[in-house]
Amino acid sequence: MRGFYLILFCFCTVFSFGQLRRGHYYDLDGNKVEGKFKMKGNYFGAGSKLIFYTKEGEKRKLKPDKIQSAVLGVDSFAIITFFSAGDFSYFDADFGLVRNTGAINMYLHRSKRIASNSGGGVNTYPSFETREVFVINLSGTKKNYGIAKLSDFKKYFLPMIEDNMELTNKILNTKSRFWMESLPAFVQEYNDFKANR
């Protein structure tokens, strides 16, 4: 397994920042390195990094530009590049949890940002919230699209599936408030459609 194109599809559990988990990663030369991981999220759109502990106890900080992919427990992570997570959050490269692979690849990107209800007083400290955004791309392309809001769904996802009119009509006949939460199911249905052609 080398590179994110070869990461195996899995139904992933929800991952947590700061949780120590067994796994492995592939370096830029394709070498598999085993040990334990802890994911650390940075603020202000800086992305995430992995704290890796080798079997010998050595501690390494792994950034997205230093590895090809990683597996933490049952979760597979790819490196996704040049995408927006909404609200002016833009990432050159970051880790994405693999949620589906096929004609459309889908990743779950998780980051932290200042909560919208944080106080703004002189003696107050901002609170943070976790933001989860699906990132999708067409297989064989390098253009990634963050689906952070309904307008992203309309602009990026609907054109990807225009060759499947049955699914397109199904979505258009569904109340739009359900579109975002149904995106994983829509991607799966489209990938099944393409696989069976």
VOLUM-889061 format. One record per residue (C-alpha): x, y, z negated; residue in one letter. Coordinates in steps of 0.02 Angstrom, whole numbers, plus 32768, in hexadecimal, padded with zeros to 4 digits. Example, Ala and Ser with C-alpha at 12.3 -4.5 7.8 and 13.67 -1.06 7.14 Angstrom:
// residues 2
82677F1F7E7AA
82AC7FCB7E9BS
This chain:
// residues 197
800080008000M
8059809C803CR
800E8149804BG
7F5D817D802AF
7F1C813880CEY
7F3B808A8089L
7EF280A37FDCI
7E6F801D7FC0L
7DBC80557FA9F
7D7880417EF9C
7CE180767E96F
7D3E80DE7E18C
7D1E81037D63T
7D2181B77D2CV
7DD281E97D01F
7E02825A7C70S
7E8B82D77C56F
7F0482A57BCDG
7ED681EC7BC8Q
7F6C81737BCDL
7F5180E87C4CR
7FB7805E7C9ER
7FD680687D57G
805580887DE0H
808181057E65Y
80D781047F0EY
8166817E7F25D
818B81D87FC8L
81F581458003D
816680CA7FE4G
81B1807B7F48N
8136803D7EC5K
815A80797E14V
80F880307D81E
80D9807B7CD5G
805880E37C79K
800681877CABF
7FB8821C7C5CK
7F62829C7CCBM
7F7883527C9CK
7F0D83D87CEAG
7F4E84877D05N
7EE285227D05Y
7EC085AA7D85F
7EC1853A7E1EG
7F7184FA7E01A
7F3A84467E15G
7F6883AE7DAFS
8003834D7D85K
8024829F7D44L
808E827D7CADI
80DC81D37CD0F
813281617C52Y
81A080D97C9CT
81AE802C7C4FK
825180677C03E
81FA80FA7BAFG
823B81807C24E
81C382137C3AK
81A982607CE6R
813A82ED7D24K
80F182BF7DCEL
80A883467E3CK
804383247EDAP
80D483507F4DD
814482CC7EFBK
80DE822D7F16I
807281DA7F9BQ
7FE881927F2DS
7FC6814C7E80A
7F5980CA7E2BV
7F2380E67D77L
7EC780517D31G
7E41802C7DB3V
7E4580DC7DFCD
7EA281047E9ES
7EE181B37EBDF
7F1181FF7F64A
7F6A82A27F86I
7EEF83197FD7I
7F3183B88027T
7EF784668057F
7E45846C8016F
7DD284DF7FB7S
7D7884AD7F17A
7D0685457F1CG
7D0885EC7EC2D
7DAE86207F0FF
7E0685817ED2S
7E7A85487F5CY
7EF684B97F50F
7F8C84977FBED
7F9683E67F78A
7F49838A7EE6D
7F1282DE7EACF
7E68829E7EE3G
7E0E82067E9EL
7DE281937F30V
7D26817B7F36R
7D0D81387FE6N
7D7281128082T
7D3980F48133G
7D00816681BEA
7CF381EA8137I
7D6C81E780A6N
7D2F82308002M
7D9082627F67Y
7D5D82AB7EC1L
7DC783407E90H
7DC683787DDBR
7E0A841C7D99S
7DF484917D06K
7DBC85457D0FR
7D8585CD7C98I
7CD185AE7C66A
7C5286297CABS
7C1086497BFBN
7CBB86707BB0S
7CC1870A7B43G
7D1B87A27B85G
7D4387FB7AE2G
7DF088327AABV
7DFD87B07A21N
7DAC87207A7DT
7DFF868E7AD6Y
7DBA864B7B79P
7D6A859F7B79S
7D8485287C08F
7D1384B27C65E
7D3684217CDAT
7D0184357D8ER
7CE7839D7DFDE
7CDD83B37EB9V
7CD483317F42F
7D5383467FCEV
7D3282F18075I
7D8A82DA811BN
7D6F827C81BBL
7DE081E481C8S
7E7A82068231G
7E7582C18211T
7ED383298191K
7E4E83AF8177K
7E0083A280CAN
7D5E83F78096Y
7D2984177FE3G
7C6D84047FCEI
7C53847A7F3BA
7BAA84C37F6AK
7B1684A87FDDL
7B5C85188065S
7BF984A9806CD
7B8984118081F
7B3084628115K
7BCE84A98164K
7C4284128155Y
7BE58370812FF
7B4E837C81A3L
7BB983968240P
7C2182FD8212M
7B8A828B821CI
7B3282D682B3E
7B4682348315D
7AD381DE8298N
7A2B823382B3M
79D181BA823FE
7A3C81EE81ACL
7A3A82A581DFT
797C82A681E5N
7974824A813FK
79DD82D280EFI
797C8360813FL
78DA83138101N
791F83098050T
791183A07FDEK
79B683FD7FE9S
79C784057F2BR
79ED834A7F30F
7A7183537FBAW
7B0A83727F4DM
7AE982E67ED1E
7AC182707F61S
7B6182937FC2L
7BB981F07F8DP
7B23818A7FC8A
7B1A81EB806CF
7BD381CE808DV
7BC081158069Q
7B2C810780DEE
7B8A815F8169Y
7C2580F38152N
7BB880568159D
7B69809981F9F
7C1380B4824BK
7C58800C820FA
7BC67FAE825CN
7BCE7FFF8307R
